[in-house]
Amino acid sequence: MLRLLVRETALAMDVLPHALVPHRLAHKISTYNCYTNRLCTQPADQANLVHGANGYSRHWPFEHILRHHRRYRMTEDAEEIQMRKVAVYLFGFGGSRSEDEAGQA
C-alpha cells in the first residue's frame, strides 16, 4: 500500500509545476518518508534485540540495515520534524491555506 501511495505522489510531482510541489505535496512526502523509514528499520531493530550484541557484527544481514538505513531517519529531517510538517498541514498551524488547498480539503 505504501509503495502505491509513493508512486501516486511521484506522479503528482511529475504533473505539478515544480514551484507548487513543496506547497501541495510536502505533507504527503513527509508522511511517506517517516513511515517508509520506520517500515525498513523496525524489523532490523527487532532482530537486533533478539541477537543482542551479535546483532552489531557484520555476520548478520540486518546489521547493514541498522547501519545504513537508520541514517535515513535523520538525513531527510528527524521523524519529529516530519510529523510536525504533517501537523502543520492538517491543523493549519503554518498560516492560512490557499484557496485551492482549502477547496480540496
C-alpha positions, 0 to 999 in steps of 0.5 A, a space after each residue: 500500500 505504501 509503495 502505491 501511495 509513493 508512486 501516486 505522489 511521484 506522479 503528482 510531482 511529475 504533473 505539478 509545476 515544480 514551484 507548487 510541489 513543496 506547497 501541495 505535496 510536502 505533507 504527503 512526502 513527509 508522511 511517506 518518508 517517516 513511515 517508509 523509514 520506520 517500515 525498513 528499520 523496525 524489523 532490523 531493530 527487532 532482530 537486533 534485540 533478539 541477537 543482542 550484541 551479535 546483532 552489531 557484527 557484520 555476520 548478520 544481514 540486518 546489521 547493514 540495515 541498522 547501519 545504513 538505513 537508520 541514517 535515513 531517519 535523520 538525513 531527510 529531517 528527524 521523524 519529529 520534524 516530519 510529523 510536525 510538517 504533517 501537523 502543520 498541514 492538517 491543523 493549519 498551524 503554518 498560516 492560512 491555506 490557499 484557496 485551492 488547498 482549502 477547496 480540496 480539503 
